[in-house]
Amino acid sequence: MFVDGEHPTQGQVTLVQEGEQYFLEFAEDFQTDAGPDLFVVLHTSDDVIGTTDPPAHGIEEGDYATIAPLEAVTGTQRYPIPADVNVADYQSVAIWCRQFNATFGAAALPVISEQ
């Protein structure tokens, strides 16, 4: 479940494994504010918001892996995790504004659901 960072962010996220490929899936209830340069990232901390400084909750290079630009600020979405990203190295997913190094919201990385 996403929690607010610099901006209101909510909704469910699931980590899915299909064969050797992993995907992040945002549920229909996902919602965040619009902003510039928004990305989906995986982060090494299990509490990105609690371990970063407000109000921006900026993240440090080396602590995250960029997955993809955020497709939409609401609704169901699916992001393939690149093969060179080891999911086991990360504990959370975040919505991050690269331009201002601001974390809009984050969620603990859920248990893998195999399909």
C-alpha positions in Angstrom: 0.0 0.0 0.0 1.5 3.4 -1.0 1.9 6.1 1.6 2.3 9.8 1.1 5.6 11.4 0.6 5.8 15.0 -0.8 2.4 14.5 -2.4 -0.6 12.4 -1.6 -0.1 8.9 -3.0 -2.3 5.8 -2.4 -3.2 2.4 -3.7 -2.0 -1.2 -3.9 1.0 -2.5 -5.6 1.9 -6.2 -6.4 5.2 -7.8 -7.4 4.4 -10.5 -10.0 6.8 -13.2 -11.3 6.1 -14.8 -14.7 8.8 -17.3 -15.5 12.1 -15.3 -15.1 10.4 -11.9 -15.6 9.2 -9.7 -12.7 6.5 -7.0 -13.0 5.2 -4.3 -10.7 1.5 -4.0 -11.0 -0.4 -1.0 -9.6 -4.1 -1.7 -8.8 -7.1 0.3 -10.0 -7.0 2.3 -6.7 -3.5 3.8 -7.4 -3.4 7.6 -7.3 -0.8 10.3 -7.0 -0.5 13.9 -7.9 0.7 15.0 -11.4 4.2 16.3 -11.6 7.2 16.7 -13.9 9.6 13.9 -14.7 7.9 11.1 -12.6 9.4 7.7 -12.5 8.7 4.3 -10.9 11.8 3.2 -8.9 12.8 0.4 -6.6 14.6 1.5 -3.4 16.8 -0.4 -1.0 15.0 0.9 2.1 11.8 -0.7 3.4 10.6 2.7 4.6 11.7 5.4 2.0 9.5 8.1 3.5 10.6 7.4 7.1 14.3 7.3 6.2 14.4 10.5 4.1 14.1 14.2 4.9 10.8 16.0 4.4 9.3 17.7 2.6 10.9 16.4 -0.6 12.1 13.0 0.7 15.0 13.0 -1.8 16.8 9.8 -2.5 20.5 9.1 -2.9 22.0 7.8 -6.1 23.0 4.1 -5.6 20.0 3.5 -3.3 17.5 3.0 -6.1 16.9 1.5 -9.6 14.9 3.3 -12.1 12.2 1.0 -13.6 10.3 3.3 -16.0 8.6 6.7 -16.4 5.2 6.7 -14.6 2.6 6.0 -17.2 -0.4 7.7 -15.5 -1.2 9.3 -12.1 -4.2 7.0 -11.6 -5.3 3.5 -12.2 -4.1 0.1 -13.2 -0.5 -0.1 -14.6 2.1 -2.8 -15.2 5.8 -2.3 -15.4 8.4 -4.9 -16.4 11.4 -4.9 -14.2 14.6 -4.9 -16.3 16.5 -8.2 -16.3 19.6 -6.5 -14.9 17.8 -5.4 -11.7 18.0 -7.9 -8.9 14.6 -7.6 -7.2 16.1 -9.2 -4.0 18.3 -6.1 -3.6 15.3 -3.8 -3.1 12.7 -3.5 -0.4 10.3 -0.8 -1.7 8.8 0.9 -4.7 8.5 4.6 -5.0 7.0 7.3 -7.3 9.9 9.7 -7.7 10.3 13.1 -9.4 13.8 13.0 -11.0 13.8 16.8 -11.8 13.4 17.9 -8.2 14.6 14.7 -6.4 11.2 14.4 -4.6 9.5 11.2 -3.6 5.8 11.6 -4.1 5.0 8.3 -2.3 6.3 4.8 -1.6 5.2 1.3 -0.6 7.0 -1.7 0.9 7.8 -4.2 -1.9 5.1 -6.9 -1.6 5.7 -10.6 -1.5 6.2 -12.1 -5.0 3.0 -13.5 -6.6 3.8 -16.2 -9.1 1.6 -16.4 -12.2 
